[in-house]
Amino acid sequence: DVKVTQSSRYLVKRTGEKVFLECVQDMDHENMFWYRQDPGLGLRLIYFSYDVKMKEKGDIPEGYSVSREKKERFSLILESASTNQTSMYLCASLRDSSYEQYFGPGTRLTVT
Amino acid sequence: SQQGEEDPQALSIQEGENATMNCSYKTSINNLQWYRQNSGRGLVHLILIRSNEREKHSGRLRVTLDTSKKSSSLLITASRAADTASYFCATDGALGTYKYIFGTGTRLKVLA
């Protein structure tokens, strides 16, 4: 079975801190995604990556950056955390042949 | 803005009843997918239906797609308490990419 893991389930950071959210998948998928999920807004795409060192902005990239140095790992970076970035962050990888996305368990980030 | 909009936002039914939820979208698609999310967890892929298909079944799930109305429905038959979850539709909003757009979800509660 595909496994997508995220570095933390819960995270509390202070305003202005640099925050790293790590995601690792074990199925050699080319495509990986970062979403944030907020009540009433559903999932919104922040960034996605279709290959190592390749990335593309999603719908809400402002305040975020990403890094994909290895195929299995996709990192989301909050350069200077703000309270409006308090959210659930979900990572996913995609199997090309089926278009099916596999999600990690999520990281609930609170910025105080 | 969200491509997919689910309806209703919330649904409460008795165990053994059928649950129907709907998804509307705005632009042409290659395929539409349904996902389930148990409380506070990542999403799990349920079923994919391609734009040239009208109906698809998987176990107790039945999905229909009407491309002329830009809508899809997910039917869960003989519901169980374990079906309690949020359900999301996802569409490939830009043809030829893996940039999926998720709706805001339907919260289903199945009462035992």
Boltz contact constraints between the chains, C-beta under 6 A:
constraints:
  - contact:
      token1: [A, 31]
      token2: [B, 98]
      max_distance: 6.0
  - contact:
      token1: [A, 42]
      token2: [B, 2]
      max_distance: 6.0
  - contact:
      token1: [A, 42]
      token2: [B, 102]
      max_distance: 6.0
  - contact:
      token1: [A, 42]
      token2: [B, 103]
      max_distance: 6.0
  - contact:
      token1: [A, 42]
      token2: [B, 104]
      max_distance: 6.0
  - contact:
      token1: [A, 42]
      token2: [B, 105]
      max_distance: 6.0
  - contact:
      token1: [A, 43]
      token2: [B, 102]
      max_distance: 6.0
  - contact:
      token1: [A, 90]
      token2: [B, 42]
      max_distance: 6.0
  - contact:
      token1: [A, 94]
      token2: [B, 98]
      max_distance: 6.0
  - contact:
      token1: [A, 100]
      token2: [B, 45]
      max_distance: 6.0
  - contact:
      token1: [A, 103]
      token2: [B, 42]
      max_distance: 6.0
  - contact:
      token1: [A, 103]
      token2: [B, 43]
      max_distance: 6.0
  - contact:
      token1: [A, 104]
      token2: [B, 42]
      max_distance: 6.0
  - contact:
      token1: [A, 105]
      token2: [B, 41]
      max_distance: 6.0
  - contact:
      token1: [A, 105]
      token2: [B, 42]
      max_distance: 6.0
  - contact:
      token1: [A, 106]
      token2: [B, 42]
      max_distance: 6.0
